[in-house]
């Protein structure tokens, strides 16, 4: 997995600073947000829709996509997407 750029790290910090506010609005909960230049650029029902929009609007490594979900809603990670050899 690639390291986040400094810009992406700043956008991620911005997102987490707004997370409680976003979670308070039931319309945003569980949606995927595109974050670019410390702005939320849109909300999408699926990651696929969010990534499609983001790559059509922004250069690579210039945006972050995060799901609007609380830590309490995350129960566990499922298995990785690859099988060990």
Buried (B, 14 or more C-beta within 10 A) or exposed (E): EEEEEEBBEBBBEBBEEBBEEBBEEEEBBEBBBBBBEEEBBBBBEEEEBBBEBBEEEBEEEBBBBBBBBEEEEEEEEEEEEEEEE
